[in-house]
Amino acid sequence: MPLVELNVNMTNLWSYQMNEVDKINEQIAQLTAQRESVMLKEKANVLAKMKEDIKLYGFKTSDFKGVLATRKKRGTGTAAKKTVAKKITK
């Protein structure tokens, strides 16, 4: 097999493999979008079920302390205040 013919065949093989990779990446992107869409639709149902169960079993917010993540407290004092630029007059 001449060297030129071998190079052409390797180029075709590489191009074929990249096309397959591109196809797989496209499928991954489509499935990821589909997954996110389905999760958004199911999220409302899951939350409604949780609310029902919380009412049914009489849970209180104090029952969840230490179990659920809490929000970070806001800073107070000088760090939270905006600085005002002074006007310089000549």
Backbone as ProteinMPNN parsed JSONL, in Angstrom:
{"seq_chain_A": "MPLVELNVNMTNLWSYQMNEVDKINEQIAQLTAQRESVMLKEKANVLAKMKEDIKLYGFKTSDFKGVLATRKKRGTGTAAKKTVAKKITK", "coords_chain_A": {"N_chain_A": [[0.859, -1.181, 0.0], [0.692, 2.128, -0.945], [2.19, 5.044, 0.565], [0.747, 7.474, 0.416], [-1.874, 6.605, -0.025], [-2.349, 5.313, 2.385], [-2.31, 7.483, 4.171], [-4.636, 8.854, 3.364], [-6.594, 6.966, 4.015], [-6.289, 6.891, 6.826], [-7.048, 9.479, 7.447], [-9.744, 9.424, 6.685], [-10.653, 7.523, 8.535], [-10.191, 8.864, 10.958], [-11.909, 11.038, 10.621], [-14.352, 9.697, 10.529], [-14.453, 8.648, 13.132], [-14.56, 11.015, 14.641], [-16.997, 11.99, 13.781], [-18.687, 10.109, 14.924], [-18.199, 10.603, 17.632], [-19.152, 13.215, 17.765], [-21.854, 12.737, 17.25], [-22.559, 11.248, 19.504], [-22.064, 13.141, 21.506], [-24.022, 14.996, 20.824], [-26.316, 13.496, 21.346], [-26.028, 13.212, 24.095], [-26.319, 15.884, 24.897], [-28.99, 16.327, 24.12], [-30.326, 14.447, 25.734], [-29.657, 15.413, 28.248], [-30.958, 17.903, 28.264], [-33.582, 16.968, 28.048], [-33.787, 15.546, 30.44], [-33.57, 17.622, 32.354], [-35.896, 19.039, 31.762], [-37.917, 17.159, 32.39], [-37.384, 16.813, 35.092], [-38.025, 19.357, 36.092], [-40.783, 19.363, 35.643], [-41.581, 17.269, 37.318], [-40.816, 18.217, 39.763], [-42.677, 19.981, 40.972], [-44.727, 18.193, 41.632], [-43.426, 16.53, 43.47], [-42.838, 18.344, 45.532], [-45.443, 19.061, 46.3], [-46.354, 16.599, 47.275], [-44.592, 16.271, 49.426], [-45.404, 18.422, 51.052], [-48.013, 17.6, 51.652], [-47.469, 15.264, 53.152], [-46.051, 16.361, 55.302], [-48.052, 17.857, 56.553], [-49.847, 15.769, 57.109], [-48.444, 14.12, 58.932], [-47.875, 15.911, 60.895], [-45.511, 17.434, 61.183], [-43.199, 19.928, 62.397], [-41.414, 23.044, 61.978], [-39.301, 23.009, 63.734], [-38.689, 20.349, 63.891], [-37.06, 19.881, 61.771], [-34.645, 21.069, 62.211], [-31.183, 21.209, 61.879], [-31.234, 19.241, 60.012], [-31.959, 20.2, 57.499], [-30.424, 22.365, 55.082], [-29.272, 25.57, 55.985], [-29.788, 29.093, 55.421], [-27.162, 31.385, 54.738], [-26.248, 33.817, 57.071], [-26.88, 37.277, 56.776], [-24.454, 39.848, 56.422], [-23.746, 42.537, 58.689], [-23.278, 45.995, 59.46], [-20.38, 47.985, 58.628], [-19.443, 46.73, 56.324], [-21.644, 46.063, 54.871], [-22.709, 48.455, 54.128], [-22.993, 50.952, 51.591], [-20.446, 52.826, 50.031], [-20.081, 56.33, 49.738], [-19.2, 58.474, 47.182], [-17.14, 61.323, 47.35], [-17.692, 64.659, 46.27], [-15.536, 66.671, 44.439], [-14.717, 69.993, 44.443], [-13.497, 72.766, 42.615]], "CA_chain_A": [[0.0, 0.0, 0.0], [1.518, 3.337, -0.994], [2.1, 5.921, 1.729], [-0.318, 8.462, 0.191], [-3.139, 5.918, 0.166], [-2.453, 5.065, 3.819], [-2.675, 8.76, 4.797], [-6.034, 9.127, 3.038], [-7.4, 6.047, 4.808], [-6.215, 7.32, 8.222], [-7.855, 10.695, 7.536], [-11.14, 8.993, 6.66], [-10.921, 6.857, 9.806], [-10.253, 9.905, 11.989], [-13.13, 11.796, 10.356], [-15.452, 8.829, 10.93], [-14.476, 8.583, 14.587], [-15.013, 12.301, 15.15], [-18.43, 12.067, 13.528], [-19.341, 9.284, 15.933], [-18.092, 11.34, 18.888], [-20.087, 14.335, 17.662], [-23.21, 12.188, 17.382], [-22.746, 10.883, 20.909], [-22.165, 14.401, 22.256], [-25.336, 15.564, 20.519], [-27.291, 12.705, 22.09], [-25.865, 13.568, 25.508], [-26.919, 17.203, 25.075], [-30.441, 16.174, 24.022], [-30.8, 13.739, 26.919], [-29.509, 16.318, 29.387], [-32.068, 18.861, 28.18], [-34.81, 16.219, 28.335], [-33.746, 15.241, 31.873], [-33.874, 18.846, 33.077], [-37.302, 19.342, 31.528], [-38.718, 16.202, 33.154], [-37.186, 17.099, 36.514], [-38.808, 20.55, 36.416], [-42.184, 18.97, 35.687], [-41.798, 16.409, 38.478], [-40.472, 18.954, 40.976], [-43.908, 20.481, 41.582], [-45.432, 17.051, 42.223], [-42.663, 16.081, 44.641], [-43.044, 19.333, 46.579], [-46.821, 18.925, 46.773], [-46.406, 15.368, 48.079], [-43.891, 16.54, 50.685], [-46.268, 19.283, 51.861], [-49.099, 16.739, 52.147], [-46.942, 14.382, 54.19], [-45.71, 17.18, 56.468], [-49.325, 18.128, 57.231], [-50.422, 14.51, 57.577], [-47.721, 13.613, 60.093], [-47.771, 16.963, 61.902], [-44.151, 17.942, 61.383], [-43.019, 21.35, 62.64], [-40.098, 23.492, 61.497], [-38.273, 22.611, 64.705], [-38.336, 18.955, 63.618], [-36.093, 19.826, 60.684], [-33.404, 21.758, 62.564], [-29.997, 20.37, 61.76], [-31.403, 18.31, 58.899], [-31.992, 20.975, 56.27], [-29.407, 23.403, 54.956], [-29.776, 26.888, 56.359], [-29.223, 30.204, 54.667], [-26.072, 32.107, 55.361], [-26.741, 35.065, 57.628], [-26.395, 38.489, 56.12], [-23.523, 40.654, 57.193], [-24.229, 43.843, 59.107], [-22.195, 46.916, 59.78], [-19.771, 48.785, 57.572], [-19.245, 45.96, 55.095], [-22.898, 46.025, 54.126], [-23.064, 49.802, 53.692], [-22.369, 51.435, 50.362], [-19.651, 54.029, 50.239], [-20.511, 57.458, 48.925], [-18.057, 59.21, 46.65], [-17.172, 62.758, 47.658], [-17.515, 65.54, 45.123], [-14.426, 67.595, 44.595], [-14.98, 71.258, 43.748], [-12.298, 73.58, 42.45]], "C_chain_A": [[0.901, 1.238, 0.0], [1.226, 4.227, 0.217], [0.956, 6.927, 1.597], [-1.679, 7.828, 0.449], [-3.377, 5.642, 1.647], [-2.88, 6.339, 4.542], [-4.147, 9.1, 4.549], [-6.938, 8.238, 3.886], [-7.41, 6.446, 6.286], [-7.06, 8.575, 8.43], [-9.33, 10.348, 7.547], [-11.536, 8.326, 7.975], [-11.08, 7.889, 10.911], [-11.549, 10.702, 11.837], [-14.349, 10.988, 10.795], [-15.576, 8.795, 12.444], [-14.976, 9.897, 15.182], [-16.511, 12.474, 14.911], [-19.216, 11.263, 14.556], [-19.33, 10.002, 17.287], [-19.07, 12.513, 18.891], [-21.531, 13.873, 17.828], [-23.521, 11.855, 18.843], [-22.892, 12.139, 21.761], [-23.51, 15.08, 22.029], [-26.428, 14.82, 21.285], [-27.23, 13.038, 23.577], [-26.532, 14.907, 25.781], [-28.44, 17.115, 25.042], [-31.002, 15.495, 25.275], [-30.704, 14.609, 28.168], [-30.645, 17.337, 29.415], [-33.393, 18.183, 28.531], [-34.903, 15.926, 29.834], [-34.132, 16.465, 32.693], [-35.35, 19.214, 32.949], [-38.205, 18.445, 32.37], [-38.59, 16.489, 34.65], [-37.976, 18.334, 36.942], [-40.29, 20.221, 36.539], [-42.486, 18.16, 36.952], [-41.581, 17.141, 39.795], [-41.719, 19.443, 41.704], [-44.675, 19.354, 42.268], [-44.747, 16.561, 43.494], [-42.889, 17.035, 45.804], [-44.454, 19.24, 47.158], [-46.967, 17.701, 47.664], [-45.731, 15.574, 49.432], [-44.764, 17.396, 51.61], [-47.43, 18.492, 52.459], [-48.628, 15.894, 53.317], [-46.578, 15.159, 55.456], [-46.974, 17.509, 57.259], [-49.886, 16.857, 57.867], [-49.765, 14.037, 58.875], [-47.457, 14.684, 61.153], [-46.357, 17.446, 62.178], [-44.172, 19.448, 61.618], [-41.636, 21.746, 62.139], [-38.991, 23.082, 62.458], [-37.84, 21.159, 64.508], [-37.237, 18.833, 62.565], [-34.766, 20.523, 61.006], [-32.244, 20.777, 62.517], [-30.072, 19.381, 60.609], [-31.326, 19.046, 57.565], [-30.88, 22.021, 56.275], [-30.037, 24.744, 55.314], [-29.11, 27.952, 55.519], [-28.115, 30.858, 55.456], [-26.61, 33.446, 55.856], [-26.106, 36.238, 56.905], [-25.447, 39.238, 57.045], [-24.15, 41.989, 57.552], [-23.026, 44.738, 59.353], [-21.639, 47.586, 58.544], [-19.609, 48.021, 56.265], [-20.507, 45.97, 54.23], [-23.301, 47.393, 53.585], [-22.328, 50.166, 52.414], [-21.561, 52.687, 50.699], [-20.11, 55.1, 49.281], [-19.282, 58.215, 48.483], [-18.224, 60.698, 46.944], [-16.968, 63.533, 46.38], [-16.38, 66.505, 45.414], [-14.736, 68.845, 43.773], [-13.696, 72.059, 43.694], [-12.622, 75.04, 42.482]], "O_chain_A": [[1.774, 1.371, 0.857], [0.148, 4.161, 0.809], [0.265, 7.2, 2.579], [-2.542, 8.444, 1.073], [-4.514, 5.732, 2.11], [-3.726, 6.284, 5.434], [-4.825, 9.589, 5.453], [-7.942, 8.708, 4.42], [-8.452, 6.345, 6.934], [-7.712, 8.723, 9.463], [-10.093, 10.912, 8.332], [-12.641, 8.544, 8.473], [-12.007, 7.797, 11.716], [-12.209, 11.005, 12.831], [-15.282, 11.544, 11.375], [-16.678, 8.901, 12.981], [-15.746, 9.88, 16.143], [-17.212, 13.042, 15.748], [-20.282, 11.686, 15.004], [-20.333, 10.006, 18.0], [-19.734, 12.775, 19.894], [-22.334, 14.546, 18.475], [-24.607, 12.146, 19.344], [-23.749, 12.194, 22.642], [-24.071, 15.673, 22.95], [-27.354, 15.437, 21.811], [-28.263, 13.134, 24.239], [-27.234, 15.058, 26.781], [-29.112, 17.758, 25.848], [-32.028, 15.916, 25.809], [-31.568, 14.549, 29.043], [-31.223, 17.601, 30.469], [-34.225, 18.762, 29.23], [-35.975, 16.045, 30.426], [-34.931, 16.363, 33.624], [-35.975, 19.648, 33.917], [-39.152, 18.925, 32.993], [-39.573, 16.416, 35.387], [-38.537, 18.358, 38.038], [-40.975, 20.731, 37.426], [-43.529, 18.349, 37.58], [-42.106, 16.728, 40.829], [-41.806, 19.328, 42.927], [-45.21, 19.539, 43.361], [-45.409, 16.218, 44.474], [-43.107, 16.598, 46.934], [-44.636, 19.33, 48.372], [-47.633, 17.762, 48.698], [-46.229, 15.113, 50.459], [-44.853, 17.127, 52.808], [-47.791, 18.683, 53.62], [-49.298, 15.814, 54.347], [-46.778, 14.662, 56.564], [-46.972, 17.448, 58.489], [-50.339, 16.868, 59.011], [-50.45, 13.606, 59.804], [-46.877, 14.389, 62.197], [-46.045, 17.829, 63.306], [-45.041, 20.156, 61.11], [-40.786, 20.887, 61.902], [-37.862, 22.834, 62.034], [-36.741, 20.781, 64.915], [-36.565, 17.805, 62.477], [-33.866, 20.561, 60.167], [-32.319, 19.668, 63.046], [-29.072, 18.75, 60.269], [-30.702, 18.567, 56.618], [-30.455, 22.496, 57.329], [-31.193, 25.01, 54.983], [-28.023, 27.754, 54.975], [-28.133, 30.881, 56.687], [-27.343, 34.128, 55.14], [-24.951, 36.188, 56.485], [-25.611, 39.259, 58.265], [-24.983, 42.513, 56.812], [-21.893, 44.265, 59.441], [-22.333, 47.74, 57.539], [-19.636, 48.629, 55.196], [-20.431, 45.894, 53.004], [-24.137, 47.484, 52.686], [-21.194, 49.745, 52.186], [-21.953, 53.493, 51.543], [-20.485, 54.812, 48.144], [-18.424, 58.56, 49.296], [-19.313, 61.254, 46.803], [-16.187, 63.141, 45.513], [-16.288, 67.076, 46.5], [-14.983, 68.768, 42.569], [-12.897, 72.027, 44.63], [-11.726, 75.875, 42.357]]}, "name": "protein", "num_of_chains": 1, "seq": "MPLVELNVNMTNLWSYQMNEVDKINEQIAQLTAQRESVMLKEKANVLAKMKEDIKLYGFKTSDFKGVLATRKKRGTGTAAKKTVAKKITK"}
